[in-house]
């Protein structure tokens, strides 16, 4: 059996069907993954009570970006997404603001974005067409290898590896958005290199 092409949208986490059934939480995680592929760093999920309309903060080329993730089972999103990300941009002092959605912006959302643009406030919208483009031209099937952990992540990795070797189990506790998945990935990778299945 031949392996599927790595540059087709069906083989990425941005596949339209996968996005549709994933729900809002999975969609936000997929946006975080997308940002890694697009060269962002310092990616933090800030979704929750008191997030002031932002779901993800990230940095790229010295600029701070704020993202509002709007998953829907419908065809369009309302202007509320634009309102929220505009508020988040001001609250977090971001340079750029983006609404990311698995659908398209509705008429009211486009009108609100254009009204803000007329007074010098730029809001980008990455809708279903943009995500399809990312899937077909930017992403590969697998995430790029070799994320370099931050010093605090490296300390957690080293401690977990030591504890795993000493006791057979380890627990990593980090605050939301500090990279538990990155830490776990490195710990598992080191363990499997030492003790292949």
C-alpha positions in Angstrom: 0.0 0.0 0.0 1.5 3.3 -1.0 1.6 6.1 1.6 -0.6 9.1 1.0 0.8 12.3 -0.4 2.1 14.6 2.3 1.0 17.8 0.7 -2.7 17.1 0.3 -5.2 18.8 2.6 -6.7 15.4 3.5 -3.5 14.5 5.3 -3.2 17.6 7.5 -5.0 18.6 10.7 -6.5 21.5 8.7 -8.7 19.1 6.7 -12.2 20.6 6.5 -13.9 17.4 7.8 -11.6 17.1 10.7 -12.1 20.8 11.6 -15.9 20.4 11.4 -16.1 17.5 13.8 -13.4 18.6 16.2 -15.3 21.4 18.0 -14.1 24.7 19.4 -11.4 23.2 21.8 -9.8 21.1 19.1 -10.0 24.0 16.7 -8.0 26.2 19.0 -5.4 23.5 19.4 -5.1 23.2 15.7 -4.6 26.9 15.4 -1.8 26.7 17.9 -0.2 23.9 15.7 -0.7 26.0 12.6 1.2 28.9 14.2 4.2 26.7 14.9 4.3 25.8 11.2 4.0 29.5 10.2 7.1 30.4 12.2 5.5 31.9 15.3 6.9 31.5 18.8 6.0 32.3 22.4 2.6 30.8 21.5 0.2 31.0 24.5 -3.3 29.8 24.8 -5.1 32.5 26.9 -8.7 31.3 26.3 -10.8 31.3 29.4 -12.5 33.6 31.9 -11.1 37.1 31.6 -9.3 36.6 28.3 -10.7 39.9 27.0 -11.6 38.4 23.6 -8.4 36.7 22.8 -7.7 33.0 22.6 -4.1 32.8 21.6 -1.1 35.2 21.9 2.0 34.6 19.7 5.0 36.4 18.5 6.7 36.6 15.1 9.4 38.9 13.8 9.2 41.1 16.8 5.5 41.6 16.6 2.8 40.5 19.1 -0.2 38.8 17.6 -3.6 38.0 19.1 -5.9 35.4 17.7 -9.6 34.8 18.2 -10.6 31.2 17.3 -14.1 30.9 16.0 -15.2 27.4 15.3 -18.7 26.9 14.0 -20.9 24.1 12.5 -22.5 26.8 10.3 -21.2 28.5 7.1 -20.4 31.9 8.5 -19.4 33.7 11.7 -20.9 36.9 13.1 -19.3 40.3 13.7 -18.8 39.3 17.3 -15.6 37.6 16.5 -14.2 40.9 15.0 -15.5 42.9 18.0 -13.8 40.5 20.4 -10.4 40.3 18.7 -10.4 44.1 18.3 -10.9 44.4 22.1 -8.2 41.8 22.7 -5.8 43.7 20.5 -6.2 46.8 22.6 -6.1 45.0 25.9 -2.9 43.0 25.1 -1.2 45.8 23.2 -0.9 43.5 20.2 0.4 44.7 16.8 -1.7 42.4 14.8 -5.2 40.8 15.3 -6.6 37.8 13.5 -9.9 36.0 13.5 -9.3 32.3 12.6 -12.4 30.3 11.6 -13.3 27.1 9.9 -16.1 29.0 8.1 -16.3 32.3 6.3 -17.0 35.8 7.7 -20.6 36.8 7.5 -21.7 40.1 5.9 -21.8 41.8 9.3 -18.3 40.6 10.2 -16.9 41.9 6.9 -18.8 45.2 7.4 -17.3 45.6 11.0 -13.8 44.8 9.8 -14.1 47.3 6.9 -15.4 50.0 9.3 -12.4 49.4 11.6 -10.1 49.5 8.7 -11.5 52.9 7.7 -10.2 54.3 11.0 -6.8 52.6 10.8 -7.5 49.4 12.7 -6.6 46.3 10.8 -8.2 42.9 11.5 -7.2 39.9 9.5 -9.6 37.0 8.9 -8.3 33.5 8.2 -11.3 31.7 7.0 -11.9 28.3 5.4 -10.2 29.3 2.2 -7.1 30.5 4.0 -6.9 27.3 6.0 -7.3 25.2 2.9 -4.4 27.2 1.3 -2.3 26.6 4.4 -3.1 22.9 4.2 -2.1 22.5 0.6 0.9 24.9 0.4 2.4 25.3 3.8 1.9 22.2 6.0 3.3 18.8 5.8 1.7 15.7 7.3 3.9 15.9 10.3 5.1 18.7 12.5 8.7 19.9 11.8 11.3 18.2 14.0 13.7 19.9 16.4 11.7 22.4 18.5 14.3 23.7 20.9 12.8 23.8 24.4 13.1 27.0 26.5 15.4 26.7 29.5 12.5 26.2 31.9 11.2 23.4 29.6 14.6 21.8 29.5 14.8 21.8 33.3 11.4 20.1 33.4 12.5 17.5 30.7 15.7 16.7 32.6 13.8 16.3 35.9 11.1 14.1 34.4 13.7 11.9 32.6 15.6 11.5 35.9 12.5 10.7 37.9 11.3 8.2 35.2 14.6 6.4 35.3 14.7 6.4 39.1 11.1 5.4 39.9 9.5 4.3 36.6 7.0 7.3 36.6 7.1 11.0 36.4 4.7 13.9 36.7 5.2 17.3 35.0 3.3 20.3 36.2 3.4 23.5 34.2 1.0 26.4 34.0 -1.3 26.6 31.0 0.5 27.6 27.8 4.0 26.8 29.0 4.5 23.8 26.8 3.6 20.6 28.6 3.2 18.9 25.2 6.7 19.9 24.2 8.1 18.7 27.5 6.2 15.4 27.2 7.4 14.9 23.6 11.0 15.3 24.5 10.7 13.0 27.5 9.0 10.3 25.4 11.6 10.7 22.6 14.5 10.3 25.0 12.9 7.3 26.7 12.2 5.6 23.4 15.8 6.2 22.2 17.1 4.6 25.3 14.5 1.8 25.5 12.9 1.2 22.1 9.6 -0.7 22.0 
